[in-house]
Amino acid sequence: MSPRSAKPASRDVVHHPVFARFYARHSVRAEPLIGDHRRELLAGLSGRVIEVGAGNGLNFAYYPGAVSEVVAIEPERLLRRHAVSAALRADVPVDVVPGAAEALPVKSEAFDAAVVSLVLCSVRDVARSLAELRRVLRPGGELRFFEHGRAPGAAMAAAQRVLDRTVWPPLFGGCHVARDPLDALRGAGFELGAHRSLLVPAKGPRLPSSYCVLGTAHRPATP
């Protein structure tokens, strides 16, 4: 079952060329800090998987051999080109497709699992994006997530809210640091599974984007 062709207008629905160049370089340099989290995120997956917001494709190297196909959605043109190159080096079949999280260009209930990795911070509409992920998962399908969000401490959480209203989204490609991915998942009707909080980086100064959560959720098996 192949993804529907995306409409031409959706190809550039996200366009952050300066941030995309920065992210493509910085994410590779940060891989020693992130790689083990990617491996944990994707361990044990099988069947057809959709990855939303694939960026430059750094997750592709970690998909286990039991995955039969990855459909990787990436709206930003430069990052999508990097993702295509990464897909050619992957050990599993990866199809890189343009599209937005709020309107995924694939059929309903077509995937066994979905992956979001440092993505929900930057989508334009979190609730709509999660509704789309729920739509494309089969009943009982699994969502793997690795996201950063709201800090547990009041002072940092207040600073995050100020940053979200001012400089952070324009500087970092629409990213927000004060969103709460767990609350968003519950609100979208997902059943949370095992998950844990972590700091990235684990040592050193705490950044507004350091407060992460990694885990699983499921689309309910019955309506």
N, C-alpha and C positions, 0 to 999 in steps of 0.2 A: 504494500500500500504506500504510494508515494505522496509527498506533500503537494498540495495544490500550488500552482504557480502564483507567486505574489504579484499584486498589481504594481505597475511601475512607480506609482506615486508613493508606495510604502518604502521604496528602496532608500530614500534619504529622509525618512521621518525623524531620524536622529542624526545630527551632523555636528560633531565636535572635533574638528580636525586637529586643533592644537592639543586638546586634552588627549585625543586618541594617540598622537605621537608620543606624548609624555607617558601615557599608560603602557603603551607597547614596550617602551624601554624599562620603565620602573617595575612593571610586573615581572619581567624576566629577572631583574636584579633581586627582587624580593622572593624568588622561588625557593631559595634555601629555607625561608621562614614559613612558606605556605605549602610547599610540596607535600609534606606529611599530612596536612589537613585535607588536601585534595584526594590523596590516596584513601584516607578514612572515609571521606564523603562518598566515594564511588565504589568502595569495596562491596562485593557480593551482588552487584547489579546484574541483571540478565534481561534478555528479550529486546524489544524496541524501546529506545530511550529518546526523549526530547530534552535538549538542553537549551534553556532560554537565556539570552544574554551571554553568548559564548565568548565574547571578547576576542582576544587573539589566539584562542584555542589551547590554552595551557592545560586545561583538564583532559584533553584528548589522550594524552600519553598514559593516563591512569585508568582508563576504562578496562575492566576485566574482559577476558576472552569470551565469556558467556553472553556478552552483549552482541546481539545480531546486527544492530544498526543504531546509529546516533543521528538524529536530525537536529542540527545545531542552528539556532536562530540568532542572528546578530544584525542589528539595524545600522550600525555605524560602518561606513564604507571602508575606511582604512583598516579598522580592526577586522572586518570581514575578510579582507585580502590576507591578512596574517593568519586568520583561522583556516582559510583554504589551504595555505602552505602547511599548517600544522596537521590538517586532516590527511594530507598525502603521506605523512610520516606515521600516522596512527596505526595501531595493530588491529583495530576494528573498523568497519566501514563507517565513515562520517560524511554526511551530506550537509554542507553549509548553505543556509538559506537566508535571504533577507526577509525581514519582518519585524513587527513590533509586538511586545509582550501583551499589549492590550487587545490585539487582534491577530492571533496566531494563524498562519496560513496553512493549517492542517485540519484533517477531519476529526470529528469528535470520537472519543473513546478509542483512539488509535494506538496508544502507547501503554506499555507496562509500567514505565517509570518516567519521572521528570526530574530535572536537576536545575536548581538556581544557585549560583555561586557569586556572591558579592554583586547582586543584581537588583534586589528589591529596594535598595537604597536609591536607585536612580531612575526607576520607571516613573512615568508621569502619573499613573493611576494604579496604586497598589491593589486595591480591591478588584478592579477590573482585570488586572494581570493575573491575580490568583484565581479569579473565576474562569479565566481562559485555561489556566493550567488544570483546574478541576475538570473542565469540559473535555480536554484532550486525553485525560487519563481514563483508562478502563475502570469500572467499579472495582474498588479494592486496590487500585494502583498506588504506587509509592512515590512520594515526593521527597527528594533529598535536598537539604538546604544548608548552606554555609553563608551566613550573612552577618554584617555588623549592624549595630543599632544603639538604642538608648542605654546610657550608662546607669548602673545601679545607684550611684551616689548623686545626691541632690545638686551639688555644686557643678559637677561635670555635666549632668543632664541639663541644667539651666544654660550652661555655656553652649551645649549642642543646639539647643533651641534658638539661641541668638545667632549662631553660625548658620543654621538652616534658613533664617530669615534674611541673611545678609550675604556674606562673601562665599560661603562654602559651595553652594550649587553652581554659581557662575564659574568658579575656579576649577571645579572637579567634575565637569561634564554632567551636571544635574544631580550629583550625589547629595543625599541628605544623611545626617548622622544621628538624628533624634527619632527615627522611626522605630517601631517595635515589631519586629518580624513575627514573633510568637503570637502576639495579640492579633495581628493581621491574618495569620494562618487560621487561628480559631474562628475569627469573624467570617472567613471565607468558607467555613464548613469543613475544614480538614480536621482529621483526628490526629493529634500529636502523638508521636511515638517517642522512642528514646532520643534525648537531646542533652547537650551540655554547653555550658558557657565557657568561654576561653578568651584570653587576651592575646592580641597580635600587634606587636611582638610580645612574647611571654615575659621578657625582661626589658628593663629600661624605662624611659618616660612613657606615661600614659597619654596617648593621642585621642582626639575626639572620635577617631574611627577604630580604636583598639578593642572595643567591647563587642565580641562576636558570639554567635551561637551556631552550633553545628548539630544536625540531627535529621530525623525522619518524620514524615507525616503521611497520612493515607487519605485518599478519597474513600468515603464510606462505601462499603460493599453493597448496601441497599440505600435507596433514596430516604 
